[in-house]
Amino acid sequence: MVIGGGPGGYAAALYAHNFGLKVALVEKAIVGGVCLTRGCIPAKTWLHAADVYRTVKEAGHYGIESSEPTVNWGRALERKHEVVNQLVTGLGGLLRNRKVDVFNGFGRLAGPKKVIVAGEHGEEEIEANNVIIATGSEARSIPGYDIDGERIVTSDHALDWPERPEKVAIIGAGAIGCEFASLLSDFGSEVWLFEMLDQVVPGSEPQAAKALERALTERGVNVRTGTQIGNPVPVHGRLQVPFGEESVDVDVVLVAVGRAPQTENIGLDTVNVGTDRGYITVDPSTQQTSEPGVYAVGDVVAGVPQLAHAGFAEAIAAVTYIATGTSAPVDYRAIPLVVYSHPELASVGLTEAQAKEAGYEIEKTRHPFAGVGRAIIIGENQGIVKIVSEKDGPILGATVVGPSAGEMIHELMYAVAWEALPAEAAAFIHAHPTLSEAVGETLLGAAGRSLH
Ligand code: NAI
């Protein structure tokens, strides 16, 4: 029995088919969860629309003349719905084909092997040998900023804005903050991006964060890192956001300060499931909680990245253990992280700072996109690739900031996961002219024998 139909939950239900398990899944809203309906997919659809607009606007540079493009926000919003609906419908079909019993309603545990589904037509009790909790997360806010969905919003609301806001303050320059700053500025909004820590995408390689910050600033985003904001003050129908000695009046504040686990009212008090600040603690080798037969996957799990693809991997680990008794833990060392801003920022494994903190003696190599043929052809030759390896040892981590970074990071994912030595990875040949050559050049550099 799976509680929650987001990436963690639906992946568990789908994957269980491989082992012939009988599966039911309960979802209170729409299968697909935040990722499909209010997160990854709609956000990237908006980002793509922004990319198209920017590309058309800049087409003259490439010798393609067209009249000045305008944004039809309503059509872009409609396309977002179309993309989401296509994927949600497809997922419904997949679940049906795999004979998953999908219940619409709110699921809660009533003891270790019992789930109560509260649906439109009352309550139903379902017995299960194993229960997987995949109830996900919800946007959190900060004191003084009560989410009203109009003036103070989260990404949930921003993805459905009926029209483009003129002036926006974004609080938090993590993945959500940077992606919205990128797309809103591309569409022509004035954006103020506030981050209390000293760089955008805190925790990422500082040079890469700086490159992203520079790109956003060049497109007109007012980035304020290391900045504390005060409580908002309503002024003439707008909101004044104070920071330091200054303030800015905006139409809307988008709060993007992280996501909290959804564990309320799911009957955790009826089982012996351990929690840590609301998150569910699990044995990382099996995803099992402290209650035998009860598992957790996805954003609700304590101490792991809140990423859809981490949820998929945790679901596979949980189901594999349930079906076979074999532990197949998630390899968190090599989970890629991608911020889909323009430019994209992608990383895998350890940053330089993390590697040093872990006690490694390290070597680092950087290569810019500046001289990479393909990057010049497409007019996007800003950005870098950085590889961190152990001195005379394997590649520990990598970061790419630049065009298609989110696609390119995967070859570095293999290098990190397989603990490749730079010289081993550098022995392979990259097609020319490709953006991936930037990775190839960095690997050659890391092996101590640069080409270009
Ligand atoms: P986040 O944790 O990535 O970033 C939140 C940011 O807000 C942090 O940099 C934090 O320092 C800052 N912050 C917190 N309080 C603040 C304050 N009072 N003033 C200024 N800054 C403040 O959370 P985010 O961006 O909301 O995303 C939520 C989750 O969803 C994250 O785990 C993220 O990784 C995931 N996500 C991943 C995406 C991706 O992989 N492309 C896209 C969107 C979200």
Boltz pocket constraint, residues with backbone or C-beta under 6 A from the ligand:
constraints:
  - pocket:
      binder: B
      contacts: [[A, 142], [A, 171], [A, 172], [A, 173], [A, 174], [A, 175], [A, 176], [A, 177], [A, 179], [A, 194], [A, 195], [A, 196], [A, 197], [A, 199], [A, 201], [A, 202], [A, 227], [A, 228], [A, 229], [A, 255], [A, 256], [A, 257], [A, 258], [A, 259], [A, 305], [A, 306], [A, 307], [A, 337], [A, 338], [A, 339], [A, 340]]
      max_distance: 6.0
